[in-house]
Amino acid sequence: MITKQINAVILVILQELCKHCKQTKQNPRDVISYFIQPDKKGMDVFGFMIMIKKILPFAEEQMIEKTFSYIQQRFGCKLLTSQIFEELMIRVESQMTNIELSQQIRFRTKQQIESQQQSNIQMNNASAIQTQHEKKPIFDQNFKPSQMTNIVSQQVPKQNVSNQVAQNCNRSEIELIQTFSTKLKNANINFIDVFNKFDSNKDNMMNQLEFQKMIQIVIKDIKEDESRILARWVFKDQNKELTAFQFKKIFEFQEQIIPQANIMESNYYENPANQKLLQSNYQFQECFVSDYNLVAMKEFLSKYQQLKSQNQLYTDPVFPPNQVSLGSKFQQFQWKRIPQFISNPKFFVKENIVNRFGIGKWITPDDLQQGQLGDCYFLASISSLGNRRPDLLLETFVTRTFNPQGLYGVKLCIDGEWKVIGIDDFIPTHYNKPAFTRGKDSEIWVMVIEKAWAKVFGSYENIEAGFPSEVLRTLTGAPTRTIFTSDENFVEDLESCIKNRCIMVCSSKNENKQQYKLMGLIAGHAYTVLKIKDLNSNTKLIKLRNPWGKEEWKGDWSNQSQLWTPEQKAQFKITNANDGVFYMSITDFRKYFDDLSVCYVKEGYQYQSTTLQSSNRKSEYFNIQIQKPGCYYFTMNQKNVRFENSNQYSPAKILLFKGDSLLDGNFKSDRECWISKDLDQGQYTLVIKAQWQFSKMNKYTWSCYGPGPIHSDKINKIPNLLNSAFLKLARVSVKKKGYQKHPDIKQAYEFHLKYGYGFYYVENQSNKSFESKVRFSQMKGLKLRKPYRGYSVEINLQQNQEFFALLSVSKSGYSFGIEEQYIVK
């Protein structure tokens, strides 16, 4: 029974929620989905509190928290998902009569009931929630909040309702905090400044009276009991006074709940508001198996169990501890097992740092110290992932504790396919210390993942120099792209990446090394992007980390810069420690840095892949069935050129169709060629073509990364699909122009480097006939497709007829010229 050992008020809250769903004729899944953030799997206590305050604004804070705790205990969950909420509402409904379900929602405190009776206002608190999704542009998933509309009794005129509600209904604590934050932002006043202004005795502490005075001045229409309730809520988990840091964090957390127009970088694992939610007392498993069907997973587990049962040490026969595995340039190093140079090795070590929570205490960007291997691109990528998403970095490890057998497993997405890489515990050393990257003290996970990366490519020497994008793709399976600081729209692209909570790594320009050194930077070096923050309306700062753990920027807004005020230094936690972490302005960043590697990793997304052999002359067609609507990424993955001792990829095309309409496409010579699109439930067609440069046949892997699994089948070629899709584009082309003296006879030609195709099109909307002989005087990078060939076409059109020719476009570009003779009669 749902009522067994349950507080009466908790039961009332659950029943009122159930009545709300029934009376507004909404599925419980739809109700809760509105309040779950798009990148989250479920709702935490703070999201639950916001939902209840919107639906039942008079529910007391303490009882909301107890209700959430009850749900967690009842269902054994940390987050409240839409599935659990629906099941809960079904159980509650089963124990309510139809009369109870149809009664007005009357969840009020005693004082509020009396106040309502005196005002004689009849209102129904059921809220009609209408979810609206904006059409999301590629790479940008914005969620447009729907409007919460109170359904009012017909006896009360609509124009008077808002005033009556304002007079009789107190705003929630969260709404008041959001109002306070908005007013400060609009006035361009930061939290520390307003704290100092109302700190009357200047002791850097704020008591409740000072807090209430401040609130009443900033929010002029606040009522006395509202300010009193808010003060009690703010101070409930503090002592009798607030520090400036505590004050700032309370309001910053509320800003993160409701996305603002200018969203700054935030880190879930550095947010004090999440401290209670993120448990840091982990008991790591010896082996963690996410999917038994991963390549080499079963073989790895079998070997692991065999070694353990026989108490044997493991030596990797594929990547043995010899000179070949090191590389020819590293002659001075010795291979040693981890226990030979670390007395008490531990896979992860918990750090007692105050600004990291949960798994963030075990995996931090400061764990990595670069050694004598030039793989800063690899370390900067790991550091960036460890900073923003340590949970994803944890998922790459199959083995998560030190084991005496010396066998460790790492899960990597190699060329689009997830594989388990097994390694032994022999590490290159120099004077009995790790020669290459090492962790802090006795921590070994950093050495393990670096060795797995070296094994993939045959030696440590082979992983010197590279691109952060290939590492981020390998660690997450998510698509990546590179944006350049010289691009006109760089700042807009950067803010889009921030809103999408992308993982980012940047590369400094490889020039004027002496000048860079004077400024504290390393030319041609990779840095981790930690945060982007607005100092004020005119200055945007970027926070970076050098994987070396030292050597920092010395210009404006560096740690030693005179531009910082004492308050700003406290707000941004600026110290003089030479730890490789620093701020700089976006202006200086664009001056000294070349590009950003961006990884579009999404929480809760699923990955699927298929590997196949293809010819360089044929396109492959796939039928795709989408069950769950959302943004999907489709990628054609080529084999990493490190395997081929080359630096060139073959041109590849990937096109997505709905029926005979082209939805999106991409054409590039790169390791991953991908597209993304918001898709509804239904069937789609994916077309992939690789133009292999070095062989007639080769393998590639195509993958899907999205909010749900897809079903796909390889199908036969669909005749005329390309022609039909590009004919549609031609008919609506903005480049159509009428012939001289014949405006109803129009011509258009477009060549799309993005798709690898173009067209030549003529339509006759006149009441005359049209004959033309067209010779393409320049066709570099262009080629007519069947049924046309060569460099000329003949056109004969009667009234309401059209001519269409499809062309292939070279990735390297094209030049086009046309000569035409025509007759209209």
VOGU-3710 file (C-alpha; in Angstrom, 3 decimals, decimal comma):
1> mitkqinavi> 0,000/0,000/0,000  1,258/3,518/-0,767  0,063/4,719/2,612  2,147/2,299/4,650  4,424/4,215/7,062  3,973/7,501/5,230  3,617/10,961/6,732  0,095/12,347/6,285  1,336/15,585/4,690  3,505/13,625/2,222
11> lvilqelckh> 0,408/11,648/1,239  -1,533/14,894/0,705  1,236/16,232/-1,573  1,195/13,042/-3,635  -2,603/13,040/-3,864  -2,677/16,700/-4,933  -0,099/15,931/-7,628  -2,278/13,064/-8,827  -5,357/15,315/-8,906  -3,373/17,891/-10,867
21> ckqtkqnprd> -2,483/15,295/-13,530  -6,073/14,045/-13,794  -7,773/17,437/-13,819  -5,420/18,924/-16,418  -5,677/15,690/-18,461  -1,918/15,325/-18,613  0,187/12,202/-18,575  2,452/12,267/-15,470  5,451/11,775/-17,773  4,601/15,025/-19,577
31> visyfiqpdk> 4,246/16,920/-16,300  7,646/15,918/-14,940  9,441/16,071/-18,312  8,850/19,822/-18,433  10,875/20,287/-15,249  13,709/17,838/-16,042  16,656/19,628/-17,617  17,243/18,440/-21,231  20,714/17,018/-20,483  19,641/15,162/-17,307
41> kgmdvfgfmi> 18,353/11,622/-16,871  16,063/12,577/-14,027  15,175/15,136/-11,376  17,084/15,826/-8,165  15,627/17,339/-5,011  16,094/20,893/-6,283  14,223/20,202/-9,515  11,482/18,443/-7,504  11,183/21,483/-5,267  10,750/23,786/-8,262
51> mikkilpfae> 8,069/21,516/-9,759  6,072/21,301/-6,523  6,332/25,057/-5,943  4,921/25,663/-9,429  2,057/23,171/-9,111  1,431/23,539/-5,345  2,972/26,926/-4,495  1,843/26,774/-0,871  3,621/23,492/-0,026  6,184/23,933/2,709
61> eqmiektfsy> 9,863/23,492/1,865  10,549/20,934/4,567  7,687/18,686/3,508  8,740/18,831/-0,147  12,200/17,582/0,836  10,666/14,804/2,959  8,396/13,805/0,069  11,392/13,499/-2,244  13,279/11,427/0,360  10,235/9,153/0,690
71> iqqrfgckll> 10,170/8,597/-3,096  13,902/7,824/-3,113  13,502/5,245/-0,351  10,340/3,753/-1,855  11,840/3,223/-5,323  15,531/2,923/-4,407  16,541/5,746/-6,751  18,776/8,819/-6,579  16,972/10,730/-9,342  13,242/10,903/-9,984
81> tsqifeelmi> 12,695/9,803/-13,597  9,530/10,215/-15,647  8,979/6,439/-15,489  9,149/6,363/-11,664  6,880/9,410/-11,369  4,291/7,830/-13,661  4,364/4,593/-11,660  4,004/6,568/-8,428  0,983/8,490/-9,726  -0,662/5,253/-10,897
91> rvesqmtnie> -0,280/3,792/-7,396  -1,672/6,916/-5,743  -4,604/7,094/-8,160  -5,497/3,456/-7,490  -6,191/4,353/-3,846  -8,314/7,433/-4,535  -12,005/7,540/-5,393  -13,377/9,370/-8,431  -14,930/11,951/-6,101  -11,532/12,638/-4,494
101> lsqqirfrtk> -9,849/12,930/-7,881  -12,419/15,478/-9,068  -12,219/17,690/-5,977  -10,483/21,037/-6,188  -6,805/21,069/-5,331  -6,836/22,667/-1,891  -3,375/22,091/-0,510  -2,921/25,089/1,818  -1,543/25,892/5,215  -4,138/26,773/7,868
111> qqiesqqqsn> -3,246/30,477/7,696  -3,541/30,495/3,927  -6,960/28,818/4,035  -8,195/31,488/6,431  -6,742/34,242/4,246  -8,383/32,741/1,187  -11,766/32,489/2,892  -11,594/36,149/3,928  -10,773/37,220/0,356  -13,564/34,979/-1,000
121> iqmnnasaiq> -11,412/34,025/-4,012  -12,135/30,730/-5,647  -9,129/29,434/-7,556  -8,021/26,144/-8,893  -4,273/25,655/-8,632  -4,156/23,045/-11,348  -1,643/24,306/-13,919  -1,994/23,680/-17,621  1,493/22,903/-18,842  1,975/23,222/-22,585
131> tqhekkpifd> 5,454/22,232/-23,654  6,882/23,977/-26,691  10,122/23,038/-28,395  11,891/25,479/-30,608  13,351/24,150/-33,822  16,925/23,692/-32,779  19,671/24,726/-35,191  22,520/22,297/-35,724  24,822/22,113/-32,721  22,472/24,189/-30,589
141> qnfkpsqmtn> 19,779/22,625/-28,417  17,825/25,313/-26,704  14,726/24,530/-24,771  12,027/27,147/-24,794  10,220/27,065/-21,445  6,477/26,814/-21,693  4,150/29,172/-19,930  2,528/28,174/-16,650  -1,117/29,222/-16,803  -3,419/29,119/-13,807
151> ivsqqvpkqn> -6,898/27,818/-14,608  -9,193/30,262/-12,878  -12,792/29,809/-11,797  -15,186/31,481/-14,223  -16,687/33,459/-11,354  -13,564/35,633/-11,132  -12,883/38,097/-13,972  -9,578/37,228/-15,646  -8,137/40,742/-15,435  -8,413/40,768/-11,646
161> vsnqvaqncn> -6,852/37,420/-10,971  -3,207/38,468/-11,029  -3,807/41,266/-8,522  -5,762/38,994/-6,196  -3,060/36,334/-6,369  -0,373/38,925/-5,632  -2,299/40,135/-2,596  -3,000/36,740/-1,090  -0,272/34,355/-2,325  3,324/34,646/-1,192
171> rseieliqtf> 5,992/34,039/-3,807  8,167/31,011/-3,206  11,709/31,376/-1,894  13,113/30,274/-5,242  11,029/32,821/-7,167  12,192/35,595/-4,824  15,846/34,637/-5,244  15,431/34,603/-9,025  13,762/38,035/-8,883  16,633/39,358/-6,752
181> stklknanin> 19,263/37,950/-9,161  17,494/39,373/-12,210  17,294/42,864/-10,705  21,019/42,850/-9,928  21,880/41,624/-13,401  19,717/44,284/-15,053  21,466/46,932/-12,981  24,880/45,404/-13,794  25,667/44,925/-10,074  27,493/41,816/-8,907
191> fidvfnkfds> 26,658/39,869/-5,757  29,858/40,742/-3,882  29,299/44,487/-4,354  25,759/44,374/-2,986  26,929/42,161/-0,092  29,591/44,713/0,871  27,122/47,592/0,620  24,721/46,065/3,155  27,424/44,655/5,438  26,841/47,554/7,864
201> nkdnmmnqle> 29,620/46,808/10,389  32,085/45,770/7,651  32,985/42,463/9,279  32,588/40,515/6,000  29,562/38,758/7,503  25,846/39,352/6,968  23,199/38,661/9,610  19,460/38,145/9,059  18,500/41,774/9,739  21,054/43,039/7,205
211> fqkmiqivik> 19,839/40,433/4,729  16,172/41,438/5,124  17,008/45,125/4,738  18,923/44,404/1,536  16,092/42,285/0,092  13,449/44,913/0,874  15,455/47,612/-0,937  16,269/45,518/-4,014  12,802/43,911/-4,326  10,634/46,946/-3,584
221> dikedesril> 7,300/45,085/-3,780  8,316/42,324/-1,387  5,980/41,807/1,582  7,245/41,642/5,138  6,291/37,993/5,641  7,928/37,115/2,286  11,249/38,655/3,327  11,022/36,941/6,719  10,324/33,530/5,151  13,129/34,033/2,623
231> arwvfkdqnk> 15,589/34,979/5,366  14,721/31,857/7,360  15,139/29,705/4,236  18,532/31,234/3,319  19,937/30,967/6,832  18,528/27,530/7,664  21,699/25,614/6,701  24,106/28,348/7,817  25,073/29,770/11,176  23,640/33,064/12,337
241> eltafqfkki> 25,646/34,926/9,682  26,551/34,489/6,017  29,984/34,909/4,440  30,271/36,598/1,053  31,112/33,226/-0,489  28,011/31,554/0,963  25,845/34,482/-0,122  27,128/34,361/-3,699  26,782/30,590/-4,031  23,152/30,568/-2,869
251> fefqeqiipq> 22,127/32,952/-5,619  24,417/31,473/-8,279  22,835/28,046/-7,827  19,359/29,396/-8,476  20,601/31,036/-11,679  21,702/27,635/-12,952  18,217/26,141/-12,461  16,540/28,547/-14,893  18,743/29,152/-17,987  19,483/32,825/-18,566
261> animesnyye> 20,042/34,522/-21,892  23,795/34,650/-21,227  24,676/31,228/-19,883  28,121/30,931/-18,350  30,200/27,826/-17,930  29,277/25,876/-14,805  30,582/22,646/-13,350  28,187/20,269/-11,660  31,031/18,760/-9,644  32,195/22,162/-8,355
271> npanqkllqs> 28,787/23,464/-7,303  28,439/23,617/-3,488  24,668/23,312/-3,871  25,221/19,741/-5,100  27,456/18,742/-2,199  24,736/16,759/-0,436  23,651/15,062/-3,657  27,086/13,911/-4,786  28,354/11,104/-2,578  32,145/10,924/-2,497
281> nyqfqecfvs> 32,584/7,768/-0,390  32,961/5,398/-3,334  33,674/1,695/-3,137  35,161/1,061/-6,586  34,565/-2,335/-8,174  37,471/-4,478/-9,305  35,839/-4,767/-12,728  32,958/-2,750/-14,107  31,211/-4,221/-17,156  28,871/-1,857/-18,991
291> dynlvamkef> 28,412/-4,126/-22,015  29,600/-7,737/-22,356  29,340/-7,457/-26,146  32,051/-4,834/-26,538  34,970/-5,913/-28,697  37,496/-7,909/-26,569  35,433/-7,553/-23,356  34,788/-11,293/-22,883  38,415/-12,175/-23,632  39,629/-9,581/-21,146
301> lskyqqlksq> 37,353/-10,811/-18,347  38,349/-14,425/-18,999  42,052/-13,557/-18,759  41,439/-11,474/-15,647  39,668/-14,319/-13,835  42,297/-16,825/-14,939  45,185/-14,740/-13,585  43,344/-14,083/-10,360  42,512/-17,742/-9,721  46,080/-18,835/-10,503
311> nqlytdpvfp> 47,675/-15,851/-8,729  49,827/-15,061/-11,768  51,357/-11,819/-13,026  50,345/-10,599/-16,478  52,733/-9,572/-19,244  51,118/-8,235/-22,404  52,254/-10,281/-25,443  50,910/-7,654/-27,888  52,487/-4,619/-26,204  55,409/-6,104/-24,257
321> pnqvslgskf> 57,859/-4,110/-22,100  60,535/-3,676/-24,769  62,143/-1,003/-26,935  59,592/-1,368/-29,740  56,767/-0,411/-27,366  58,758/2,612/-26,184  59,910/3,833/-29,593  63,392/4,361/-30,929  63,917/7,807/-29,383  63,405/6,636/-25,786
331> qqfqwkripq> 66,555/4,592/-25,146  67,222/5,799/-21,604  64,118/4,480/-19,835  63,553/1,231/-17,938  60,345/-0,793/-17,712  59,184/-1,491/-14,166  55,993/-2,851/-12,682  53,954/-0,287/-10,760  54,609/-1,803/-7,257  58,351/-1,588/-7,962
341> fisnpkffvk> 58,346/2,225/-7,894  55,138/3,031/-5,939  55,034/1,555/-2,443  51,273/1,633/-1,902  49,636/2,052/-5,337  46,000/3,063/-5,556  43,954/3,366/-8,723  42,117/6,513/-7,571  43,038/8,745/-4,645  40,454/10,940/-2,974
351> enivnrfgig> 41,559/14,545/-2,530  40,277/16,649/0,336  39,625/19,750/-1,733  36,733/21,993/-0,786  35,605/22,978/-4,288  35,082/19,485/-5,769  32,310/17,055/-4,885  31,320/13,446/-5,596  33,517/11,598/-8,097  35,076/15,023/-8,702
361> kwitpddlqq> 37,103/14,497/-5,522  38,618/11,325/-7,012  39,184/12,542/-10,584  40,365/16,138/-10,937  42,100/18,150/-13,673  45,060/18,504/-11,303  45,714/14,744/-11,222  47,890/14,867/-14,345  51,559/15,853/-14,417  53,156/15,694/-17,869
371> gqlgdcyfla> 56,523/13,941/-18,139  59,031/13,552/-20,975  56,458/12,611/-23,635  55,051/15,233/-25,997  51,395/14,233/-25,692  49,972/17,438/-24,216  46,998/17,165/-26,621  46,092/13,864/-24,924  46,576/15,143/-21,383  44,699/18,405/-21,975
381> sisslgnrrp> 41,747/16,381/-23,271  41,749/14,073/-20,234  42,085/17,058/-17,934  39,143/18,802/-19,598  36,955/15,701/-19,339  38,085/15,119/-15,747  37,126/18,677/-14,864  33,671/18,821/-16,446  32,618/15,156/-16,615  34,720/12,963/-14,289
391> dllletfvtr> 31,849/10,457/-14,386  32,489/9,879/-18,114  36,217/9,469/-17,538  35,423/6,901/-14,841  33,314/4,962/-17,374  36,365/4,364/-19,586  37,946/2,125/-16,934  36,938/-1,529/-16,860  39,298/-2,134/-13,904  38,959/0,442/-11,142
401> tfnpqglygv> 41,203/-0,804/-8,341  44,840/-1,780/-8,022  45,223/-5,502/-8,673  48,278/-7,658/-7,870  48,014/-9,501/-11,208  48,965/-6,349/-13,097  46,160/-6,511/-15,716  44,139/-3,377/-16,431  41,355/-2,702/-18,933  40,400/0,587/-20,602
411> klcidgewkv> 37,340/1,101/-22,841  38,071/3,311/-25,872  36,101/4,206/-29,006  38,648/3,332/-31,710  37,728/4,477/-35,221  34,059/4,580/-34,227  33,910/1,199/-32,457  34,096/0,669/-28,676  36,843/-1,778/-27,709  38,462/-2,981/-24,490
421> igiddfipth> 42,213/-2,389/-24,442  43,993/-4,682/-21,993  47,459/-3,732/-20,726  49,970/-4,955/-18,149  51,407/-2,799/-15,350  54,907/-2,284/-16,809  55,528/1,492/-16,962  58,541/3,343/-18,470  60,595/4,836/-15,597  63,544/7,151/-15,161
431> ynkpaftrgk> 65,456/7,068/-11,869  62,699/4,939/-10,376  59,965/7,455/-11,241  57,429/7,462/-14,095  59,141/8,821/-17,200  55,928/9,996/-18,789  52,629/11,244/-17,373  51,999/10,503/-13,716  49,309/11,112/-11,154  49,611/12,588/-7,716
441> dseiwvmvie> 51,422/10,531/-5,070  50,321/6,875/-5,337  47,554/7,334/-7,951  47,945/5,154/-11,072  44,882/5,698/-13,332  46,705/8,380/-15,351  49,577/6,020/-16,259  47,089/3,265/-17,144  45,043/5,307/-19,618  48,154/6,796/-21,249
451> kawakvfgsy> 49,613/3,309/-21,769  46,335/2,096/-23,297  46,479/5,023/-25,758  50,110/4,138/-26,612  49,183/0,475/-27,172  46,462/1,423/-29,662  49,113/3,051/-31,894  52,005/0,666/-31,285  54,364/2,713/-29,109  54,701/5,717/-26,839
461> enieagfpse> 56,674/7,513/-29,536  53,758/7,159/-31,948  51,435/9,183/-29,690  53,640/12,265/-29,607  51,778/15,202/-31,201  48,142/14,950/-32,174  44,723/16,552/-32,082  42,571/16,909/-28,942  39,497/16,105/-31,041  40,656/12,533/-31,699
471> vlrtltgapt> 41,162/11,983/-27,956  37,793/13,453/-26,945  36,052/11,322/-29,578  37,927/8,218/-28,380  37,076/8,770/-24,710  33,381/9,663/-25,138  32,145/8,399/-28,519  30,601/11,846/-29,027  31,191/13,828/-32,252  33,799/16,582/-32,286
481> rtiftsdenf> 34,598/19,614/-34,393  37,211/22,351/-34,503  36,370/26,051/-34,431  39,011/28,642/-35,237  39,597/31,831/-33,261  40,033/33,769/-36,522  36,469/32,982/-37,613  34,154/35,979/-37,722  31,533/34,178/-35,639  33,971/32,695/-33,116
491> vedlescikn> 32,437/34,321/-30,028  28,927/33,238/-31,062  30,170/29,687/-31,733  31,931/29,680/-28,365  28,788/30,744/-26,501  26,802/28,078/-28,366  29,316/25,466/-27,196  28,981/26,740/-23,627  25,198/26,489/-23,751  25,540/22,925/-25,055
501> rcimvcsskn> 27,930/22,160/-22,162  30,565/20,929/-24,592  33,989/19,692/-23,501  36,671/21,980/-24,978  40,447/21,922/-25,455  42,393/24,753/-27,105  45,688/24,930/-29,028  48,106/27,860/-28,930  49,576/29,184/-32,165  52,898/27,640/-33,182
511> enkqqyklmg> 54,799/30,880/-33,785  57,220/33,322/-32,158  58,127/30,921/-29,344  60,274/33,479/-27,537  57,438/36,020/-27,386  55,069/33,346/-26,136  57,551/32,367/-23,431  57,784/35,988/-22,250  53,977/35,995/-21,922  54,041/32,718/-19,959
521> liaghaytvl> 52,598/30,606/-22,787  53,929/27,618/-24,716  53,700/27,933/-28,503  52,103/24,976/-30,316  50,745/23,590/-27,037  47,349/22,227/-25,917  45,506/23,686/-22,924  42,390/22,578/-21,088  39,398/24,943/-21,181  37,960/24,979/-17,657
531> kikdlnsntk> 35,430/27,833/-17,669  34,125/30,882/-19,493  32,931/33,701/-17,227  31,658/37,249/-17,647  33,607/39,691/-15,522  31,215/42,461/-16,541  29,198/43,488/-19,577  32,380/44,407/-21,484  34,852/41,708/-20,457  34,543/37,965/-20,971
541> liklrnpwgk> 37,262/35,775/-19,437  38,355/32,235/-20,258  39,945/29,956/-17,658  42,660/27,609/-18,946  45,013/24,976/-17,527  48,477/24,006/-18,756  48,823/20,169/-18,577  52,368/20,692/-17,301  50,877/21,923/-14,027  53,007/25,066/-14,215
551> eewkgdwsnq> 53,920/28,038/-16,467  51,037/30,479/-16,728  49,872/33,480/-18,714  51,477/36,755/-17,550  49,324/39,318/-19,362  46,028/41,033/-18,484  43,852/39,126/-16,007  46,680/36,743/-15,129  47,136/35,765/-11,486  49,561/38,669/-10,972
561> sqlwtpeqka> 47,580/41,204/-12,993  46,910/44,582/-11,374  43,509/44,725/-13,057  41,894/42,516/-10,396  40,135/44,202/-7,512  40,325/42,427/-4,129  36,645/41,549/-4,441  37,140/40,087/-7,916  40,135/38,092/-6,739  38,004/36,563/-4,015
571> qfkitnandg> 35,115/35,951/-6,405  37,302/34,248/-9,040  39,519/32,486/-6,434  42,726/33,992/-7,799  45,878/32,752/-6,071  49,600/33,142/-6,749  50,163/29,381/-6,932  52,100/28,330/-10,040  49,731/25,461/-10,838  49,196/26,098/-14,553
581> vfymsitdfr> 45,685/27,526/-14,055  44,934/31,085/-15,205  42,394/33,492/-16,692  42,790/35,639/-19,790  40,439/37,809/-21,831  38,738/36,428/-24,936  40,502/39,170/-26,915  43,945/37,932/-25,836  42,831/34,346/-26,266  42,034/34,977/-29,935
591> kyfddlsvcy> 45,416/36,633/-30,339  47,517/33,788/-28,935  45,390/30,705/-29,619  44,557/29,063/-32,930  41,530/26,866/-32,365  39,184/25,020/-30,032  38,489/21,298/-30,199  34,858/20,871/-29,178  33,192/17,631/-28,052  29,364/17,457/-28,162
601> vkegyqyqst> 28,987/14,957/-25,345  25,415/14,581/-24,033  24,264/13,023/-20,790  22,153/9,926/-21,286  22,915/9,579/-25,005  23,360/6,095/-26,488  25,943/4,917/-29,013  25,574/2,378/-31,820  27,976/1,492/-34,607  28,293/-0,756/-37,667
611> tlqssnrkse> 31,515/-1,623/-39,510  31,432/-2,567/-43,187  33,517/-2,880/-46,346  32,840/-0,439/-49,141  33,896/0,382/-52,676  35,136/3,814/-53,686  32,564/3,894/-56,514  29,358/2,992/-54,707  27,176/4,723/-52,168  25,771/2,701/-49,274
621> yfniqiqkpg> 22,067/3,145/-48,373  20,601/2,550/-44,909  17,023/2,604/-43,654  16,883/4,313/-40,231  13,960/4,010/-37,806  13,748/6,586/-35,028  11,642/5,694/-31,990  12,515/8,506/-29,580  12,434/12,093/-30,922  15,520/14,225/-30,324
631> cyyftmnqkn> 18,817/15,385/-31,785  20,782/12,571/-33,430  24,381/12,564/-34,678  25,354/10,277/-37,584  29,072/9,807/-38,241  31,187/8,116/-40,902  34,428/7,116/-39,108  37,631/6,371/-41,023  40,665/4,514/-39,722  43,024/6,853/-37,863
641> vrfensnqys> 45,876/7,920/-40,179  48,346/7,215/-37,358  47,952/3,561/-38,330  48,955/4,370/-41,914  51,860/6,742/-41,136  49,966/9,319/-43,165  48,247/12,632/-42,561  45,484/12,404/-45,164  41,946/11,062/-44,979  39,806/10,145/-47,976
651> pakillfkgd> 36,865/12,381/-48,932  33,572/11,084/-47,511  29,935/12,090/-47,967  27,055/11,513/-45,570  23,501/12,581/-46,452  20,237/12,234/-44,515  16,829/12,097/-46,226  13,195/12,035/-45,156  11,385/10,564/-48,125  12,873/12,423/-51,092
661> slldgnfksd> 13,714/15,559/-49,088  17,340/16,244/-48,141  17,532/17,101/-44,423  21,275/17,543/-43,967  24,631/16,469/-45,308  28,386/16,783/-44,975  31,334/16,238/-47,294  34,873/16,354/-45,927  38,229/14,601/-45,731  38,555/13,905/-42,035
671> recwiskdld> 38,637/11,151/-39,445  34,967/11,744/-38,666  32,442/13,161/-41,107  29,179/13,782/-39,267  25,814/15,476/-39,350  23,279/16,253/-36,641  19,551/16,821/-36,883  16,471/17,052/-34,687  14,371/14,076/-35,759  10,806/13,064/-35,028
681> qgqytlvika> 9,696/9,467/-34,736  9,665/7,823/-38,170  11,763/6,419/-41,030  14,749/8,091/-42,674  17,367/7,205/-45,270  21,098/7,591/-44,685  23,479/7,591/-47,672  27,251/7,255/-47,196  29,932/7,330/-49,875  33,696/7,095/-49,358
691> qwqfskmnky> 36,046/8,110/-52,162  39,024/5,989/-51,099  42,281/7,580/-52,217  44,700/4,742/-51,580  42,692/1,589/-52,402  39,551/0,495/-54,244  38,067/-1,169/-51,174  38,319/-0,239/-47,533  36,507/-0,442/-44,192  34,687/2,272/-42,335
701> twscygpgpi> 32,407/2,423/-39,309  29,244/4,475/-39,272  27,769/5,335/-35,902  24,735/6,949/-34,309  24,839/8,997/-31,106  21,431/10,029/-29,805  18,834/10,071/-27,012  17,582/6,581/-27,832  18,463/3,433/-29,781  17,733/3,270/-33,499
711> hsdkinkipn> 16,978/0,368/-35,816  18,947/0,327/-39,069  19,129/-1,935/-42,130  21,410/-1,798/-45,131  19,190/-1,537/-48,223  19,575/-1,459/-51,992  20,194/1,804/-53,784  17,072/3,962/-54,117  16,926/5,035/-57,791  16,695/8,791/-58,424
721> llnsaflkla> 16,804/9,697/-54,700  19,595/12,221/-55,237  17,940/13,650/-58,350  14,565/14,022/-56,623  16,046/15,685/-53,523  18,188/18,205/-55,408  15,395/18,899/-57,897  13,324/20,030/-54,894  16,135/22,394/-53,912  16,406/23,681/-57,474
731> rvsvkkkgyq> 12,692/24,518/-57,699  12,918/26,815/-54,667  16,391/28,184/-55,398  16,773/31,892/-54,677  19,326/32,042/-57,485  16,763/31,491/-60,243  16,960/34,296/-62,796  14,847/34,966/-65,861  16,368/35,092/-69,322  16,620/38,524/-70,914
741> khpdikqaye> 13,191/39,572/-72,230  11,787/36,228/-71,007  11,265/36,509/-67,239  9,028/33,391/-67,135  11,889/31,209/-68,383  14,360/30,903/-65,507  17,765/29,379/-64,995  19,618/28,433/-61,800  22,809/26,601/-60,884  24,209/25,867/-57,454
751> fhlkygygfy> 27,197/23,789/-56,330  27,283/22,725/-52,682  30,663/21,888/-51,201  28,806/20,855/-48,043  26,960/18,060/-49,868  29,375/17,234/-52,694  26,621/17,787/-55,268  25,193/20,586/-57,364  22,691/21,173/-60,164  21,971/23,033/-63,384
761> yvenqsnksf> 18,258/23,853/-63,740  15,945/25,560/-66,236  12,155/25,966/-65,960  9,742/27,225/-68,608  6,672/28,910/-67,106  5,904/30,843/-70,284  3,442/29,938/-73,065  6,318/29,556/-75,535  8,784/26,792/-76,369  12,463/27,019/-75,348
771> eskvrfsqmk> 15,478/25,419/-77,047  19,033/25,758/-75,808  22,520/24,380/-76,388  24,659/24,736/-73,276  28,423/24,228/-73,161  30,202/24,282/-69,841  33,394/26,135/-70,721  34,837/25,576/-67,245  34,131/22,492/-65,174  37,124/22,093/-62,895
781> glklrkpyrg> 36,013/20,095/-59,862  32,575/19,402/-61,423  31,232/16,340/-63,205  27,863/15,699/-64,843  26,073/12,620/-63,523  24,009/10,140/-65,493  22,210/10,351/-67,852  24,410/13,301/-68,908  28,115/13,154/-69,648  30,825/15,407/-71,020
791> ysveinlqqn> 30,718/19,201/-71,162  27,472/20,060/-72,965  23,718/19,476/-72,821  20,804/20,197/-75,151  17,532/21,498/-73,712  14,109/21,471/-75,355  11,258/22,651/-73,125  7,598/23,193/-73,856  5,237/25,167/-71,603  5,450/24,183/-67,876
801> qeffallsvs> 8,384/21,832/-68,453  11,745/21,827/-66,661  15,294/20,608/-67,207  17,514/19,278/-64,416  21,075/17,960/-64,406  22,861/16,742/-61,261  26,611/17,270/-60,879  29,240/15,917/-58,491  31,370/18,552/-56,756  34,987/17,987/-55,733
811> ksgysfgiee> 35,991/18,506/-52,106  38,927/20,644/-53,209  36,613/23,211/-54,853  35,477/24,059/-58,369  35,420/26,616/-61,168  32,438/27,013/-63,508  31,807/28,784/-66,783  28,932/28,556/-69,255  28,289/29,382/-72,899  24,707/29,150/-74,190
821> qyivk> 22,749/29,628/-77,389  18,970/29,564/-77,093  15,789/30,203/-79,074  12,358/31,159/-77,704  9,417/30,716/-80,063
//
